[in-house]
Amino acid sequence: MAISRRALLASGGLISLATALELADPAYAATAQAGSAPRASTPAAPLSRVSRNSPWTRSGPGPLYWNIYGWSFPHNAPIPEDEWKANIDWLASAFAPSGYDMACTDGWIEGSSRTTEHGYITTYNDSWTHDWTYWAAYLAQRRMSLGVYYNPLWVHRAAVEDPAKTVAGRPDVKIADIVDQGDYFARDIGGNTLYWVDVTRPGAREYVQGYVEYFKAIGVPYLRVDFLSWYENGMDANIGQVNAPHGRANYLTALHWMNEAAGDTMEVSLVMPHLFDNASAELANGDLVRINADADKGGWDRLSGGRQGWQDAWPNWFNPFCGFTGWSHRAGRGQLILDGDFLRAHTFATDEERKTAVTLMTIAGSPIAIADLHSDIGSTGWVFTQPEVLDLHRKGLVGKPLYYNGTPYSVDPGSRDSERWAGQLPDGSWVVALFNRDDTATVDKALHFSRDLGIAGAAQVRDVWARRNLGVRTEARATLAPHGCALFHVTPQRPTPRFHAAWAAWGGGANFNNNHPGYVGSGFVDKLEAGGVPGDPLVTFAVQAPRAGTYAVRWRYANGLSVPSTMTVSSELADRTIVDAPRRVTFPSTTTWDSWQDRLSRLRLEAGLNLVTIGRGASDAGSINLNWMELQPG
């Protein structure tokens, strides 16, 4: 925006800043006439984040890929190399054109004993002829990539027993020097072939970070790190004590090392974490976290059945329906990608169950990981390639279940609805997913646009699976057979995009609540205040701007304090490029927490996707409850 010489005189007090902005930007004038004018903001320090905040989490959902689990689990054996190749070739022709552009290994890794001079395994299994480098290149030739399952804290016994093997960057430290004798990955499980690294030993950091760098150098963009709960305290909820505990401090150290080495060029998937302390360690150091038990034999029972309640150990919830619901407050842009594990489409009894599985992964922002094989998928692969469903994934959809109150799901299973979900896309439109988890009853499910989502007026509704427009409606409603679902794309008729905090990404202790009346939709975000958990409380919105420029932004808020409060606001691209540096915005008192007002400010956005963050920084004052933000027309 170019401000004229006359406008610049505002700095000398000859005209007001509001007048200066009005002269420079007609959109500002229109906004000012509609309500109070945007007020000047002052520079502020960046908000302190406690998340890894990687390019992958900032982009929204997890990857689309294929995994070997569907072969190795039924056979309880490592996949043969010829079978691996056959599936890669099938993936390249059948699914890569739809975006499934990665093939990833999985467990059954004890039989990989050939290592580099620094103790790093060279192949998935000793029976394989070709090494990681060969397969990374093979996939790259087909415009795909190699994902690897391995934990950098593992040390193969063959490397420990070879005195010629030394730690990368530490020729003075033998591989045997970074492990404790008898500290096996799991005593008497897997033949005692793997040790855990002792992170207190000299050379341990170089070994762990060197492992990450080793895979990065090969061209591996995705590392799946498993059995983290076993490392932290040695406990498995089903087996009991499996190995020696290494403790919380050492666990944090190990995750930090991996995070540091991975940087912005490797996506880190954390598997089987206990997620203690509200997943604080995993949030700070990982991109994806597993939130349910293994896919196992697949089918409906693994998707929705089993234990429904919470336990304070991995898996906190058994099935992905409950896991996604329980951990949804940790999901979203810049926070965590919730991983619901693999899908084997052919193991479901009906097409409705298949649609439900993919719909759940899509609305929750999970990876969609195909674990079927070229030899068993049959005619069920269509469920992974429906173009409109995949388009929602590509647009960054990460939804949430409908929240009824601010109590954690682990404390109150009635606080969130695992069968009614919604999420906002960056263009301001909505996606609604309705599910019927009942085994016998047909049910009606609905989300009301005004009451539940805060949409002003009616909206255009499209049935995504049916690829059919349903017209203008005031709710998304469906009659669902047992195990059925419906997926709708909802476009408000109101031209001004409004983004609701209750459905955005929350960090640093910010949380849902609805304990004060007067808000629009299902609720608002509170805890935008000092104290509480580490890190600044914040809300991040994904906003699609039609053009680059400075926009008037309207905030709907409550400030029940007797004095004004301030918040820090900024905009960035998904790659962390700063669009508008952090600025402090003042929110006047609304007298009570039950009174809501609008506050106008200004924010620069780039054309396309922007991440707009508002939070309570350390140098801010007071507190607000936040209902929504809105880009003003102009």
N, C-alpha and C positions, 0 to 999 in steps of 0.2 A: 504494500500500500504506500503510495507517494503522498506525503503531507505537504501542502503548499507553504510558501513563506509566511503567509498570513496565519496559517494554522500553527506554525512554529512559535509565533509570538505568545502562544499559550504559556510557554515556559516562563515568560516574563510577567504573567498575570494579566495581560491585556484582554485576553478572552479565556473562557473556560476550556479545560481539556476536552470536555464533552463536545463543545462547539467545534474545537479543532478536529476531532475525529469525525464529526458529522460532515464538516466541509470536505474531508479527505475521502470519505467512504459513504456513498448513498445508502448502502445496506445498514450502516449504523443509524442513519437518520430514520429509516423505516422502523428499526427496532426501538429507537428511543421514543417514537410516537406511539408505539404499541404498549409501552410500559416504561419502567425506569431505565435510564440509560446505563450502559456498561460503565463501571467505574475503573479508574486507573489501578493497575496492579504493580507491585514492586518485585524486583528480583529476589529469589530465594535459593537456598541450598538444595541440592537434589535430595529426594527422599531416601532414607536408609532402607534397603531391602534385605530380607532374610532368605529369599529364594535364590536359586541358581540363575533364574531369569534369562534363560538361554534363547537363542534364535528359534529353537524348536518349540519350547513352551509358549513363546510369544506369538508363534504362528497358529497356535490352537491345538488341534487334535494330534494323535499319534500317527505313525506311518502306516502305509498299506504294504503288506509283504506276505511272503510264504515261508513256512517253517517246517522242519523235518519231523516235528512231534508226531504227526499222524502215521509215520512209519515206525519210529523208534519206540513209542509207547506200546502199541500192540505187540511188537516183537521183543520188547525189553532188551534192545540191542542197538548199537550204533548203526546208522544207515550205511549201507554199502555205497561205494563211490559210483558204481554204475547206476544205482537207483537215484542217487543225488543228481547225477547228470540228466537222467531221463526226466526228472521233475523240473529241473531248471529249463530244459528245452520246452517242456510243456508250459511252464510259467511264461516264458518269453512270447509264446504265440497266443495263449489263452487269456492271460490276465495282465501282462505288462502294458498292453495298449490301454487298459482301464486305470493304470496308475500303480499297480502292484509291482514295484520296480526293485525289490530286494528279496534275496533268498538268504535265510538265516539258519545256522545250525542250532542245535539244542543239546541237552545233556548227554549222558552215556559217553563221557569223555575220558574215563580212566584209562582207556586203551590207547591214548595218545602220549607216547613216552619219548618220541624223538624230539630233541630240543636244540636250540641254537647254543652258541658258546655261553650265552647268558641265561640259559635255562628256560627259554620261551618255546612253547610247542610249535612245531612247524606244520602240522597237519591235524585234521579233525580226528583221524584214527590211523594207527600204524599200518592198517591194511590198505589205506589209500595210497595211490601212486603219486598223486599230485599234491602240492603244498598250497598254502593259503594264497600265495602270490599268483599261482596259476589260475586258481578259481576266481580271484578278484578280477584278473584280466579277462577270463572267459565271460564273466557276467558283464563287465564293462563293454565288451564287444557287442553285447546285446542290449546295451543302454540300461543296464541294471547294476546293482551293487551287492556286495557281500556283507552280510551281518554275521557277527561271531558271538557265540555263547561261550564265555569263559570268565572266571573271576581272577583278577590280577593278584589276589591274596593266596592263590593256590600255587604250590610248588610240587612238581612231580618228583616222586622218590628217585627216579633215574637220574635227575639232575642233582639231587642231594648227595647221591652216592658216587658221583663223578667228581673227583677233586680238581679236574681241569676246568670245571664250570665256575665262572666268576660273575659277580653282579655287574650289570652294565654301568660303566663309568666309575666302578670301584674294583680295579683289578686286584686290590689287596683283600677283598672280601669274597670268600667262597660261597657258593649257594648254600652249602651246609651250615654256614654261619648265621643265616637269617631265619632258621627254624629251630624249634625246640624238639628234642627227641621225644617221640610218642605223641606229639601234638598233631594228630591226623585230622583231616577234614571231617571224618566221622569214624570213630573206632569200630573196626570190624564191618564197616559198610563200604563196599567198593574195593575190597582187598587192601585197604590201607596204602593205596598208591599215591595219595595226595596229602601234603602237609599244608598247614596254615602258616603264613608269614607271621613272624613275631615283629610287630611294628616298632618295638622298642630297641631292636638290634641295629647297629651300624650297617648301612647299606640297604635297609628295608625300604626306605623311601625311594632310592634309586631303582630298586627292583620293581616295585609296584608301578611307579610312574614310567619306568622304561617299558613295562608290559603294554601300557596304554599307548605309548609312543610307537612301539613295535607294530601294533595293529594299525595305527594311523598311517604309518609309513607304507604299509601294504596297500592301503586304500580302503580300509574298513571304516564306514561312517557311523556304525551302530554297534555298541557293545552291550550285551545282555549279561548282567552280573548277578549270579544266583547264590542262594543259601546264605543270605546275609544274616538272617536270624540265628542260624547255627553259629556263625562267627561271633555275634554280639554276646550271647549268653549261653550258647551251647544247648539250648532247649528247643525241642520240637513238640508242639502241642499234642501230637498223636503218639510219638515214640517215647518222649521223655528226654533225659539227658543223653545227647549223642556225642558230645565232645567237650573239651575243656572250654569254659567261658573266657572270652578275651576282654570283656568289659566295655562299658559305654565310652570311656575316654579313648580307648584304642579303636573302637568302631568309628568314632567321629574322625579320628586321625586318618584312618584308612580311606573313608569316603572323601575327605578333603583332598587327599593326595590324588585320588582318581579324578575328582572334579577339576583340580588344577591342571592335570595333564591333558584331560579331554578338551578343555577350553571350548571354543566355538566351532570346532571342526569334527567333533565326535558326539553323537547323541548317546546318553548313558541311561540304560534301563536297569532299575534296581528291583530285584526279584526276591520274594520271600523275606521282606523286612518286617520286623515286629511293628514298626511305625509308632514307637513309644513317643511320648511327649508331643502328641498331636502331629506326628510325622515331621518334627522340626529338623532332624538330621537329614532326612531324605529330601525334604524341600530345599535345603540349602545346597545340596550336592548332586541331585539327580534330576533327570528330565521326566522319566516315567517311573511309576511304582505299581507293583502288582497289588490288587486290592481284594483278591479272592483266592480260593484254593485252585489247584491245578485243573486244567480242562479234562484230564483223565480220559474216560471213554467217550466223552461228549454227551450230547443229548440234552433233553429238557431238565433232567434232575440236576445236572451240573450248572445249568443256566439259572434256575430258579429255586431248586429244591435244597435239601440238606438243612443244616443248622441255620436258623434265621436270626438268632441273637448274636450279640457282640461278645468277644473275648479279648482280653488284653495280651494277645500274643498272635503271631501270624498263624493262619489267616484270621484277621479280626472278624470278618464275615465270610461265610462259606461260599456263597454264590455271588456272581457279579451284580445281580439286581440289588442286593443289600449292600454289597461293597461300594458300588457307585453311589448309592444313596447316602451311605454313611460318611463317605469321604468327599462328597460333592463340594463341601465348603473349602476344600484345598485345591479344587480344579480351576482351570481358566487361564487366560493369557498371563504369562509370566509366572505362573504358580507351578502346579504339577499336572502331568498327563496321567490320568488314571488308566491302568492297563487291566482289562478284563480277561486276559489270556486268550488262547487260541480258539478258533471255531472250526469244527468239522461238519460241514453242511450235511453230508450224507448220513450222519448219526441222528439227525432229528427225524421225528416221525412224520411230520407234515410240512408242507410249504409254509403254512402259517407260523409254525415254530421257527422255521428258517428266517422268515421275514422279521419275526420278533427279535431273534438273536442279532441280526445285522442292524436293525433299528435301534436296539439298546446300545450297541457299540457306537453307533453314529451319533445319537443324541448326547451320550456321555463324553464324547470326544476321545474315545479309546482308539488305540490301534485296531485295525481290522486285519487279523493275522489268519490267513488260510492255512489250515493244517490237513486238509484233504490231500489225496495223492492223485496223480494222473490215472492211476489204476482203480480208484474206488469212488471218485467224486460222482461218476455217472452223469445224470441229467440235472444235478442240483447246483452246479456252478453259477447259474444265472443270478442267484441271490447276491453274489459278490460284485456284479457288474452293472446293476441298474443305474443308468447314467444320472438321473436326478438325485438319487440317494448319494452317489459319489460326489455330485456337485456341492451338496451341503458340506461334506467333509472337506472338499477343496476350499470352500469359502471360510473355513476356520471354525465350524460349529462346535461349541462346547456348552452343553445345556446343564440344567439342574432340575432335580425333582421339585415339585411344589412344596414349599415350606409352610408349615402351620404355625410354628413358633420358633424362638431362638434357642431352644434347648438342644444340645447335641443328640444325634440319632442314637449314639451309644447309650445314652441315659434314658431317652424317651423314644421308643420305636414308633410312637404315634406323631412325632414332630415333623416328619417328612413323608411324602407319598411316593412310594417306589413305582407306582403305576401311572403317574401323571407327570410328565416332563415338558419343559420348554427351554428354548434358548433364543437369543437374538443374534442375527447376522449383522455384519458391519454396515449394511445399507439401511438398517432399522427395521427390516422385516423379521418375522418370527418363525420358528419351527416348533411344532407341538407334536409330541409323541404320547400316545395313550396305549396302555397295555392291560391285558387281562391275564393275571397269573393263576387264576383259579383253574382247577383240573376238571370241573364238571359244569359249572354254571356259565351261561351266557349273560353278559352284563352290559349296561350302558355306561360310558365314560365320557366326560366332557371337561374342557377348560373354558371358562367364560372370559372373553377378551377384556372387558372392563374390570370386573372384580378381581380376576386372577393375574392378568398381565398388565393392566393399567392402560390398555389401548383405548384411546378416546374415539368413540364411534365404532362403526362397523369396519369390516376388513374383507378383502378378497381371500378366498380359501381355495387351495389346490391340494388334492389327494396325490401325494408324491408317488406312492407305489402304483396306484392306478393311472397316474399321469393324466389326471382329469380335473378340470376346473369345476368347482362346486358353487361358484357365485359369491355374492356378498352375504356375510353372516356376522352374528354377534358372539358366536362360540364355535369351538371345534368339538364336534360330538361324533361318537361312533358306537354302534352296537357290536360288541366283540365276542366271538366264540371263545371257548377255553383255549388259552395259550396264544390268543390272537393279539394283533396290534393295529394301530392306524398311525400314519405319519402325514402331517399337514404342513404346507408352507403357507404362512399367513402374512398378507401384505396390507397394513393399515391404509385406509383411504386418506387419512390426514396427511398432507404433504410434508409437514415438518417432522424430521426424524427425531424421535424421543427414545433415549436409552435408559433403561431402568437399572438402578444400582442393585436391586434384589436379584437380578439375573446376570450381573457382571462378575468379574473376577475380584476376589477379596484377598488382601494380604495383611500381614503384621497384626493380626487380632481383630481387624474389621469383620463384622459378622451381620447376619440377618436378624431382624427383629420386627415385631408388629405390635409392640406394647404401648404405642401412643396413637390415638386416632388422628384422622385427617389426611393420611397418606393416600396415594393413588396406587392401585394394584394390590399385590399380595403382601407388601411390606416395604421395608427400607433397610439401609445399612446403618448400624450404630457402631460404637466403640472407636469412632474417629476422635480419639482423645489421648492424652498423655498416659504413660504408665502401661501396665498390662504386660503383654508378651514382648520379647525382643523385636526390634525392627519397627519402622513407622507404619501405623495402620493406613491402609490405602485401598482405593477402588480403581480398577482399570477397565475402561470401555474400549472396544474395538469399533472404530468409526470410519466409515467410507465417506470421503469428501469428494464432491463432484468436480472440484477445481482447487488449485492451490490458492491460498489467500488467508486473510484474517477474518475470522468468523465471530459473530456475537453468539455467546453460549449462555443459555439460561439454566440455572441450577435451582431445583426445588429442594428446600432444606428446612430444618427446624433448629433453632438455637435457643434453648430454654434458659440459658444463662442471662444474667442481667447486663452483660457487657458483650461487645462484638467478639467473634472468634475469627481466626484466620486459618486458611488451608493453603497448601502448596499444590499448584496445578502445572502440568507440563504435557507436551505431546511429542511422540517419537515414532519412528518407523519400526517395523518388526525387527530390523537388524540393529536397532539401538541408535540409529542416526537421529540426532536431536532436530526436531522441527521447531518447537518453541521451548526455550529454556525454562526451567522451573521459575514460577512467579507466585507471589503471595497474594491471595484473594481474601478480602474481608467479608465476613458474613454477619450483618447486624443481628442483634438480639430479636427473637420473635416473642419474647416475654415468657412463653411456656413451651414445653416440648410437644404440646398438643396443637400448637399453632405453626402453620407452614407458610413460607413466603418464597418468592422467586428472587434470585440474585443474578444479575447480568454481568458477564465478564467477557474478555476477548481472548481469542486463542488462534494462533496460526496453525494451519493444517496443510499438508501436501495433498495433491490430487491422489486419490486411492486410499489405501488402508493406513490409518493412524491409530496409535495406542494412546489414548488420553487417560492420564492418571491424576487423581485428586487424593491427597492424603494429609495427615496431620504430622508435619515435620517437627523436629526437636525444637526449632526456634519459633514455631507457631504458637498461638494462644487459644485456649478454650476448646470447644468441641461442637460438632454438629451431627445431626442425623440427616442422611442423604436419601432422597427419594428418586430423583432422576436428573439427567442432563439432556439438553435439547439444543440442536443447532438451529439458529434462527434463519429464516429465509432471507435471501438477498444475493 
